[in-house]
Amino acid sequence: MKGKLIPTRGFSTVHCSQTTSRGFTLVELMVVVALTVIVITLAAPSFQRMIESQRLQSINSQLVTDLQFARSESATRNAYVRVTFRSNASGTCYSLYTYTNNATQCDCRNATPCTAAGLVEIKTVQVKSDTKVQVRPQGGQPIEFAFEPITGALYKVPTDFISPPLTQYTIRTFIDSERALNTIVGLAGRPSVCAPAGSKMQVQAC
């Protein structure tokens, strides 16, 4: 389109040109939408795995904090503090509590975990199955241990004086073999975290 000549007072004539802008066509918009959907579809599984891995780390961090708290409470209360793990179809769980009878236990699967005489609940944590995260003692270990009140050391319940004492206790927090963390309670009662063989979690290897 030809430009117009616009006269200006006291100056020479200015030549202005007009241009027309062109928008997106319907086909171009459909292509952009289709590419966006493809990118989102490809990225969704990785994003979901990242969320699950962060949830795993959060649950394991809570476990470590709870173990440190149980050890501290053992000294504060001048009593053995027991940690018992359980599981069912709804998920995995653990309870921290004091006790006076080795034969009685709290059961974190119940709405009221500690019902027997002499049991005093400190804390119960339930990890539901829909989180995909499980918290369990490593295979071959008893479902529980305790902290003794004088030094906070690891204590085997209830036969520490009959069978060999525990030298460490390993708790596995995991979703699958690539997303797993081991929390190891040493003889002194202090927990540490490492990645078992096959795990891709970003912590030191066990």
C-alpha positions as CSV (number, residue, x, y, z in Angstrom):
1,M,0.0,0.0,0.0
2,K,1.4,3.4,-1.0
3,G,2.3,5.7,1.8
4,K,0.7,9.1,2.3
5,L,2.5,12.5,2.0
6,I,1.9,14.5,5.1
7,P,2.7,18.2,4.8
8,T,4.3,19.8,7.8
9,R,4.4,23.5,8.7
10,G,7.8,25.0,8.2
11,F,9.4,21.7,7.3
12,S,9.7,19.5,4.3
13,T,7.1,16.9,3.5
14,V,7.4,13.7,5.6
15,H,6.8,10.4,3.9
16,C,5.1,7.9,6.2
17,S,4.5,4.2,5.2
18,Q,1.7,2.0,6.6
19,T,2.3,-1.7,7.4
20,T,-0.2,-4.3,8.1
21,S,0.4,-6.9,11.0
22,R,-0.3,-10.6,10.5
23,G,-1.7,-12.8,13.3
24,F,-1.4,-16.6,13.9
25,T,-3.6,-18.9,11.8
26,L,-5.8,-21.5,13.3
27,V,-3.4,-24.3,12.1
28,E,-0.4,-22.6,13.7
29,L,-2.2,-22.3,17.0
30,M,-3.2,-26.0,16.8
31,V,0.4,-27.0,16.2
32,V,1.6,-25.0,19.2
33,V,-1.1,-26.6,21.5
34,A,-0.2,-30.1,20.2
35,L,3.5,-29.5,20.9
36,T,2.8,-28.2,24.4
37,V,0.7,-31.3,25.2
38,I,3.5,-33.6,24.0
39,V,6.1,-31.8,26.2
40,I,3.8,-32.0,29.2
41,T,3.1,-35.7,28.7
42,L,6.8,-36.5,28.4
43,A,7.7,-34.4,31.5
44,A,4.9,-35.6,33.8
45,P,6.5,-39.0,34.8
46,S,9.8,-37.3,35.7
47,F,8.0,-34.6,37.7
48,Q,6.0,-37.3,39.6
49,R,9.1,-39.2,40.5
50,M,10.7,-36.0,41.8
51,I,7.7,-35.3,44.0
52,E,7.8,-38.9,45.4
53,S,11.6,-38.7,46.0
54,Q,11.1,-35.5,48.0
55,R,8.3,-37.1,50.0
56,L,10.7,-40.0,50.7
57,Q,13.4,-37.7,52.0
58,S,10.9,-35.8,54.1
59,I,9.6,-38.9,55.8
60,N,13.1,-40.2,56.4
61,S,14.1,-36.8,57.9
62,Q,11.2,-37.1,60.3
63,L,12.3,-40.6,61.2
64,V,15.8,-39.3,62.1
65,T,14.4,-36.5,64.1
66,D,12.1,-38.8,66.0
67,L,14.9,-41.2,66.8
68,Q,17.0,-38.3,68.2
69,F,14.0,-37.2,70.2
70,A,13.5,-40.7,71.6
71,R,17.1,-40.9,72.7
72,S,16.8,-37.5,74.4
73,E,13.6,-38.5,76.1
74,S,15.2,-41.6,77.5
75,A,17.7,-39.5,79.4
76,T,15.1,-36.9,80.4
77,R,12.6,-39.4,81.7
78,N,15.3,-41.7,83.1
79,A,13.6,-44.6,81.4
80,Y,14.1,-47.0,78.5
81,V,12.4,-45.6,75.4
82,R,11.2,-48.3,72.9
83,V,10.8,-47.9,69.2
84,T,8.4,-50.5,67.6
85,F,7.7,-50.8,63.9
86,R,4.5,-52.4,62.4
87,S,2.8,-52.6,59.0
88,N,-0.5,-53.6,57.4
89,A,-2.4,-53.0,54.2
90,S,-2.9,-49.4,55.2
91,G,0.8,-48.6,55.4
92,T,3.7,-48.7,57.8
93,C,4.1,-47.1,61.2
94,Y,6.2,-46.8,64.4
95,S,5.6,-45.8,68.0
96,L,8.0,-44.3,70.6
97,Y,7.1,-45.1,74.2
98,T,8.3,-46.0,77.7
99,Y,7.5,-49.3,79.2
100,T,7.8,-51.3,82.5
101,N,7.2,-54.8,81.1
102,N,9.2,-56.3,78.3
103,A,6.3,-58.5,77.2
104,T,3.9,-55.6,76.4
105,Q,4.2,-53.4,73.3
106,C,2.4,-50.5,71.7
107,D,0.9,-51.2,68.3
108,C,0.9,-48.2,66.0
109,R,-1.7,-49.9,63.7
110,N,-4.4,-49.2,66.3
111,A,-6.3,-46.0,66.9
112,T,-5.0,-46.1,70.5
113,P,-1.5,-47.7,70.2
114,C,-0.6,-48.0,73.9
115,T,-3.3,-49.7,75.9
116,A,-1.5,-52.1,78.3
117,A,-0.6,-51.1,81.8
118,G,2.9,-49.6,82.1
119,L,3.0,-48.3,78.5
120,V,3.3,-44.5,78.0
121,E,3.1,-43.3,74.4
122,I,5.5,-40.5,73.4
123,K,4.7,-40.4,69.7
124,T,3.2,-42.5,66.9
125,V,3.8,-41.9,63.2
126,Q,1.8,-43.6,60.4
127,V,3.0,-43.6,56.8
128,K,0.0,-44.3,54.6
129,S,0.3,-46.7,51.6
130,D,-0.9,-44.0,49.2
131,T,2.4,-42.1,49.8
132,K,4.2,-45.1,48.2
133,V,6.8,-44.8,51.0
134,Q,7.4,-47.6,53.4
135,V,9.4,-47.5,56.7
136,R,10.5,-50.9,57.9
137,P,13.3,-52.6,59.8
138,Q,15.8,-54.2,57.5
139,G,15.1,-57.9,56.9
140,G,16.2,-60.3,59.7
141,Q,16.0,-57.7,62.5
142,P,13.5,-57.6,65.3
143,I,10.6,-55.2,64.9
144,E,11.9,-53.0,67.8
145,F,14.7,-51.7,69.8
146,A,15.2,-49.3,72.7
147,F,17.4,-46.5,74.0
148,E,18.8,-46.9,77.4
149,P,18.6,-43.9,79.7
150,I,22.2,-43.6,81.1
151,T,24.2,-43.2,77.9
152,G,21.4,-43.3,75.2
153,A,22.9,-46.4,73.8
154,L,21.2,-49.0,71.6
155,Y,19.4,-51.7,73.6
156,K,17.9,-54.9,72.5
157,V,14.4,-55.7,73.8
158,P,13.7,-57.8,75.8
159,T,16.6,-60.3,75.9
160,D,19.7,-58.1,76.0
161,F,21.2,-60.2,78.8
162,I,20.5,-63.6,77.1
163,S,21.1,-63.1,73.4
164,P,23.9,-61.0,71.9
165,P,23.2,-57.3,72.2
166,L,22.6,-55.2,69.1
167,T,25.6,-53.5,67.6
168,Q,23.4,-51.5,65.2
169,Y,19.8,-51.3,64.0
170,T,19.0,-50.5,60.3
171,I,15.7,-48.9,59.2
172,R,14.9,-48.8,55.5
173,T,12.7,-46.0,54.1
174,F,12.0,-46.7,50.5
175,I,9.7,-46.6,47.5
176,D,11.7,-49.0,45.3
177,S,15.3,-50.2,44.9
178,E,16.4,-46.9,43.2
179,R,14.6,-44.7,45.8
180,A,15.7,-46.0,49.2
181,L,17.5,-44.7,52.3
182,N,18.9,-46.6,55.2
183,T,18.9,-45.0,58.7
184,I,21.4,-46.8,60.8
185,V,21.3,-46.5,64.6
186,G,24.8,-47.2,65.9
187,L,25.7,-48.8,69.2
188,A,26.0,-45.3,70.8
189,G,22.3,-44.7,69.7
190,R,23.1,-42.0,67.1
191,P,21.3,-42.3,63.8
192,S,23.0,-41.8,60.4
193,V,21.6,-42.0,56.8
194,C,23.1,-43.6,53.8
195,A,22.0,-45.0,50.4
196,P,22.0,-48.8,50.1
197,A,23.3,-50.6,47.0
198,G,21.2,-49.7,43.9
199,S,19.7,-46.5,45.3
200,K,20.1,-43.3,43.4
201,M,19.3,-41.0,46.3
202,Q,21.8,-38.2,46.7
203,V,23.4,-39.2,50.0
204,Q,26.6,-41.1,50.8
205,A,26.6,-44.8,50.0
206,C,26.3,-47.3,52.8
